[in-house]
Amino acid sequence: MARAPRRDRQGRSNGNSTPADSPPPPPSGSDRERIVAAFMGLLAEGPIEEIERAEIAARAGVSLAAMRGEFGSVLAILAAHIKDIDGTVLSGGDADMAEEPARERLFDVLMRRIEALAPHKEAIRSLLHSLRRHPGLALAVNGLAVRSQRWMLTAAGLDSAGPPGAVRAQGLAVLFARVLRVWVDDDDPGLARTMAALDRELASGQRWAGFLSDLCRLAPSRLLCRSRSRHRRDRDDDRSRDEGAILA
């Protein structure tokens, strides 16, 4: 069955500039770049769960074989887009930020990420909407977001290694998702609401387990000491019970 023309959020046909039966011209660049661009364009027009592989290939102007050679799934295309945004952020660092506090460095990195996402605002809005309705999809995308946020932590000069880094990255992924929900509805060119939301979330994150401070490194040792003490008490209690049972 032929698919009906996509419509925007107000129900208007997206074929204002081109006839409904004439798809937009394929994007330029390599096959990979064209596929990612085509996917993001389709995502801006409708939910990710309704985007078909053949539809992406047709809009990108590539064969299904070429598309399969580049990507194994629609989610892999989203992962490639996220990786591209990571690269844009990582290549745009400001050396003058190196002397700023950790919170300011992270604020700068995440605002640069939002700037890189600006051309894809409608696609991000569509994705956030789908994530709220599909927990399985949200879980899969969260894995991509956590991997990405580890790079953002590194860009901000914060430790992203090991289990503590994974916890920080997970917290940052949740934090950034909350900010994006504000950003997609922020029409102010200066992004005042977005920056206020990011500042507020970072302040909250800084308090939460001290993930932006040296407390992150101190807390585990204290917890470990308490854990060892509790283990010794439990072991002594078990030993006492065993000795009591033998004497009985």
VENSUL-V486311 format. One record per residue. N is the residue number from 1. RES is the residue in one small letter. SS is DSSP state (a for helix, b for strand, c for the rest). Layout:
[[N:RES:SS] [N:RES:SS]]
This chain:
[[1:m:c] [2:a:c] [3:r:c] [4:a:c] [5:p:c] [6:r:c] [7:r:b] [8:d:c] [9:r:c] [10:q:c] [11:g:c] [12:r:c] [13:s:b] [14:n:c] [15:g:c] [16:n:c] [17:s:c] [18:t:c] [19:p:c] [20:a:c] [21:d:c] [22:s:c] [23:p:c] [24:p:c] [25:p:c] [26:p:c] [27:p:c] [28:s:c] [29:g:c] [30:s:c] [31:d:a] [32:r:a] [33:e:a] [34:r:a] [35:i:a] [36:v:a] [37:a:a] [38:a:a] [39:f:a] [40:m:a] [41:g:a] [42:l:a] [43:l:a] [44:a:a] [45:e:a] [46:g:c] [47:p:c] [48:i:a] [49:e:a] [50:e:a] [51:i:c] [52:e:c] [53:r:a] [54:a:a] [55:e:a] [56:i:a] [57:a:a] [58:a:a] [59:r:a] [60:a:a] [61:g:c] [62:v:c] [63:s:c] [64:l:a] [65:a:a] [66:a:a] [67:m:a] [68:r:a] [69:g:a] [70:e:a] [71:f:c] [72:g:c] [73:s:c] [74:v:a] [75:l:a] [76:a:a] [77:i:a] [78:l:a] [79:a:a] [80:a:a] [81:h:a] [82:i:a] [83:k:a] [84:d:a] [85:i:a] [86:d:a] [87:g:a] [88:t:a] [89:v:a] [90:l:a] [91:s:c] [92:g:c] [93:g:c] [94:d:c] [95:a:a] [96:d:a] [97:m:a] [98:a:a] [99:e:a] [100:e:c] [101:p:c] [102:a:a] [103:r:a] [104:e:a] [105:r:a] [106:l:a] [107:f:a] [108:d:a] [109:v:a] [110:l:a] [111:m:a] [112:r:a] [113:r:a] [114:i:a] [115:e:a] [116:a:a] [117:l:a] [118:a:a] [119:p:a] [120:h:a] [121:k:a] [122:e:a] [123:a:a] [124:i:a] [125:r:a] [126:s:a] [127:l:a] [128:l:a] [129:h:a] [130:s:a] [131:l:a] [132:r:a] [133:r:a] [134:h:c] [135:p:a] [136:g:a] [137:l:a] [138:a:a] [139:l:a] [140:a:a] [141:v:a] [142:n:a] [143:g:a] [144:l:a] [145:a:a] [146:v:a] [147:r:a] [148:s:a] [149:q:a] [150:r:a] [151:w:a] [152:m:a] [153:l:a] [154:t:a] [155:a:a] [156:a:c] [157:g:c] [158:l:c] [159:d:c] [160:s:c] [161:a:c] [162:g:a] [163:p:a] [164:p:a] [165:g:a] [166:a:a] [167:v:a] [168:r:a] [169:a:a] [170:q:a] [171:g:a] [172:l:a] [173:a:a] [174:v:a] [175:l:a] [176:f:a] [177:a:a] [178:r:a] [179:v:a] [180:l:a] [181:r:a] [182:v:a] [183:w:a] [184:v:c] [185:d:c] [186:d:c] [187:d:c] [188:d:c] [189:p:c] [190:g:c] [191:l:c] [192:a:a] [193:r:a] [194:t:a] [195:m:a] [196:a:a] [197:a:a] [198:l:a] [199:d:a] [200:r:a] [201:e:a] [202:l:a] [203:a:a] [204:s:a] [205:g:a] [206:q:a] [207:r:a] [208:w:a] [209:a:a] [210:g:a] [211:f:c] [212:l:c] [213:s:c] [214:d:c] [215:l:a] [216:c:a] [217:r:a] [218:l:a] [219:a:a] [220:p:a] [221:s:a] [222:r:a] [223:l:a] [224:l:a] [225:c:a] [226:r:a] [227:s:a] [228:r:a] [229:s:a] [230:r:a] [231:h:a] [232:r:a] [233:r:a] [234:d:a] [235:r:a] [236:d:a] [237:d:a] [238:d:a] [239:r:a] [240:s:a] [241:r:a] [242:d:a] [243:e:a] [244:g:a] [245:a:a] [246:i:a] [247:l:a] [248:a:c]]
